[in-house]
């Protein structure tokens, strides 16, 4: 079971997550997500456990609990959806290029 943990203190690391979930079965992985540019925690992470039942117990017991001075949110992780390259910037030509047929504005009589 893959578990998503949010609202983590920025001082939490992978080993801290492993320790937090140690009582809930075998941990496959524990990862705090870091900012690419700064290398600092983004305040959330994932823990993957082998046992679904113990994973649900961890969610039930840790969701809303205080950890390192912050109230954390613990839920089942949703599958990652890959986004198309380029993000949500749209596409196509939105004008601005040179067009001999549509000259205008300042000094529009100028010949090219």
C-alpha positions as a Markdown table, in Angstrom:
| # | Residue | x | y | z |
|---|---|---|---|---|
| 1 | Unk | 0.0 | 0.0 | 0.0 |
| 2 | Unk | 1.3 | 3.4 | -1.0 |
| 3 | Unk | 0.6 | 6.2 | 1.6 |
| 4 | Unk | 0.8 | 9.9 | 1.1 |
| 5 | Unk | 1.8 | 12.1 | 4.0 |
| 6 | Unk | 1.4 | 15.9 | 3.8 |
| 7 | Unk | 1.9 | 18.9 | 6.1 |
| 8 | Unk | 5.3 | 17.5 | 7.2 |
| 9 | Unk | 7.7 | 19.8 | 9.0 |
| 10 | Unk | 10.5 | 20.8 | 6.7 |
| 11 | Unk | 13.1 | 19.2 | 9.0 |
| 12 | Unk | 11.7 | 15.7 | 8.4 |
| 13 | Unk | 13.7 | 13.3 | 6.2 |
| 14 | Unk | 13.4 | 9.8 | 4.8 |
| 15 | Unk | 14.7 | 8.1 | 8.0 |
| 16 | Unk | 12.2 | 10.0 | 10.1 |
| 17 | Unk | 9.3 | 8.7 | 7.9 |
| 18 | Unk | 10.7 | 5.2 | 8.3 |
| 19 | Unk | 10.7 | 5.6 | 12.0 |
| 20 | Unk | 7.2 | 7.0 | 12.1 |
| 21 | Unk | 5.8 | 4.0 | 10.2 |
| 22 | Unk | 8.0 | 1.3 | 11.7 |
| 23 | Unk | 5.2 | -0.1 | 13.9 |
| 24 | Unk | 3.0 | -0.7 | 10.9 |
| 25 | Unk | 4.7 | -3.5 | 9.1 |
| 26 | Unk | 7.4 | -3.9 | 6.6 |
| 27 | Unk | 8.4 | -0.7 | 4.8 |
| 28 | Unk | 9.3 | -1.0 | 1.1 |
| 29 | Unk | 10.2 | 2.6 | 0.8 |
| 30 | Unk | 9.9 | 6.0 | 2.6 |
| 31 | Unk | 10.6 | 9.2 | 0.7 |
| 32 | Unk | 10.3 | 12.9 | 1.6 |
| 33 | Unk | 9.9 | 14.9 | -1.7 |
| 34 | Unk | 12.5 | 17.5 | -2.1 |
| 35 | Unk | 12.4 | 20.7 | -4.2 |
| 36 | Unk | 14.6 | 20.3 | -7.3 |
| 37 | Unk | 16.1 | 23.8 | -7.1 |
| 38 | Unk | 16.7 | 24.2 | -3.3 |
| 39 | Unk | 17.1 | 20.6 | -2.2 |
| 40 | Unk | 14.7 | 21.5 | 0.7 |
| 41 | Unk | 11.7 | 19.4 | 1.7 |
| 42 | Unk | 8.4 | 20.3 | 0.0 |
| 43 | Unk | 6.5 | 19.2 | 3.1 |
| 44 | Unk | 5.1 | 15.9 | 1.9 |
| 45 | Unk | 6.2 | 12.4 | 1.2 |
| 46 | Unk | 5.3 | 8.8 | 0.5 |
| 47 | Unk | 5.6 | 5.5 | 2.4 |
| 48 | Unk | 5.0 | 2.2 | 0.8 |
| 49 | Unk | 4.1 | -0.8 | 3.1 |
| 50 | Unk | 3.8 | -4.4 | 2.2 |
| 51 | Unk | 0.6 | -5.1 | 4.1 |
| 52 | Unk | -2.7 | -3.3 | 3.1 |
| 53 | Unk | -4.4 | -3.9 | 6.4 |
| 54 | Unk | -1.5 | -2.5 | 8.5 |
| 55 | Unk | -1.3 | 0.4 | 6.0 |
| 56 | Unk | -4.9 | 1.2 | 6.6 |
| 57 | Unk | -4.3 | 1.0 | 10.3 |
| 58 | Unk | -1.4 | 3.5 | 9.9 |
| 59 | Unk | -3.7 | 5.9 | 8.0 |
| 60 | Unk | -6.4 | 5.6 | 10.6 |
| 61 | Unk | -4.1 | 6.2 | 13.5 |
| 62 | Unk | -1.7 | 8.8 | 12.1 |
| 63 | Unk | -4.1 | 11.0 | 10.0 |
| 64 | Unk | -4.6 | 14.2 | 12.1 |
| 65 | Unk | -1.8 | 13.3 | 14.5 |
| 66 | Unk | 0.8 | 15.8 | 15.6 |
| 67 | Unk | 4.3 | 15.0 | 14.4 |
| 68 | Unk | 7.3 | 17.3 | 14.9 |
| 69 | Unk | 5.0 | 20.2 | 15.9 |
| 70 | Unk | 2.6 | 19.9 | 12.9 |
| 71 | Unk | -0.7 | 18.1 | 12.4 |
| 72 | Unk | 0.0 | 15.7 | 9.5 |
| 73 | Unk | -2.4 | 14.4 | 6.9 |
| 74 | Unk | -2.1 | 10.7 | 6.0 |
| 75 | Unk | -4.1 | 9.1 | 3.1 |
| 76 | Unk | -3.9 | 6.5 | 0.5 |
| 77 | Unk | -1.7 | 7.8 | -2.3 |
| 78 | Unk | -3.5 | 8.3 | -5.6 |
| 79 | Unk | -1.7 | 6.9 | -8.7 |
| 80 | Unk | 0.5 | 9.4 | -10.4 |
| 81 | Unk | -0.9 | 10.8 | -13.6 |
| 82 | Unk | 1.8 | 11.8 | -16.2 |
| 83 | Unk | 1.2 | 15.2 | -17.7 |
| 84 | Unk | 2.1 | 16.0 | -21.2 |
| 85 | Unk | 5.5 | 17.7 | -21.7 |
| 86 | Unk | 5.3 | 21.5 | -21.4 |
| 87 | Unk | 2.7 | 21.6 | -18.7 |
| 88 | Unk | -0.5 | 23.6 | -19.1 |
| 89 | Unk | 0.9 | 26.4 | -21.3 |
| 90 | Unk | -1.3 | 25.8 | -24.3 |
| 91 | Unk | 0.1 | 25.5 | -27.8 |
| 92 | Unk | -0.2 | 26.9 | -31.3 |
| 93 | Unk | 0.8 | 30.2 | -32.7 |
| 94 | Unk | -0.9 | 33.1 | -30.9 |
| 95 | Unk | 0.4 | 35.8 | -33.2 |
| 96 | Unk | 3.3 | 38.1 | -32.9 |
| 97 | Unk | 5.2 | 36.8 | -36.0 |
| 98 | Unk | 6.0 | 38.7 | -39.1 |
| 99 | Unk | 3.1 | 38.8 | -41.6 |
| 100 | Unk | 3.4 | 40.8 | -44.9 |
| 101 | Unk | -0.3 | 40.9 | -45.4 |
| 102 | Unk | -1.1 | 42.4 | -42.0 |
| 103 | Unk | 1.2 | 45.3 | -41.4 |
| 104 | Unk | 0.1 | 48.1 | -39.3 |
| 105 | Unk | 0.8 | 50.5 | -36.5 |
| 106 | Unk | 3.8 | 52.9 | -36.3 |
| 107 | Unk | 5.4 | 53.5 | -39.7 |
| 108 | Unk | 3.1 | 51.0 | -41.4 |
| 109 | Unk | 3.8 | 52.4 | -44.9 |
| 110 | Unk | 7.4 | 51.2 | -44.6 |
| 111 | Unk | 8.2 | 48.6 | -47.3 |
| 112 | Unk | 9.9 | 45.3 | -46.4 |
